[in-house]
């Protein structure tokens, strides 16, 4: 169910199947009985971006591509740098000056070239795109890339399998269990697209039944929050 044809091209560092931890204190505060946290900090570089990096770099290997450009404010650059180093792919990361120095050091430790852009993240992405076009190098499209959407499906797969191991399947016809809600912290809000695609595919192939309700959590300064507020003020029903 992932866009890779030959398993020999998989670049892995043990990402995936992170623990599903039952929350007791937070659940009690919220008046809930069955609240679970998918702990993506347990990945090789401590974020869910490891899943994306694994699929993206594996796809580069399958197509024989040895160089990539990426724009990032931290986690993507670190994850891609780690996997690119493992696959011997040359990586150039464009970032902004406000990114913490410890994250920048980690990127360089893996051997990636780091370019700091004085400006906003959107401007860094524009500079990265121009650089990639001028050099004829593959540019990662971030959350809009196929790797981002498809790799996030694996979180949905794992949650459904793990919930079934805890509570049993939804019914006799489906071996796995879909949660009632899926809630994720977001910035632009596109990350959960892959999650919901994963739940749809599980239902399509008869592994689970139904889709969870989706909740986004965003800081007041994020683009997703700004878009939501704009939609509310315009009177849209979305």
Order of alpha helices (4+ residues) and beta strands (2+ residues): beta-alpha-beta-alpha-beta-alpha-beta-alpha-beta-alpha-beta-alpha-beta-alpha-beta-alpha
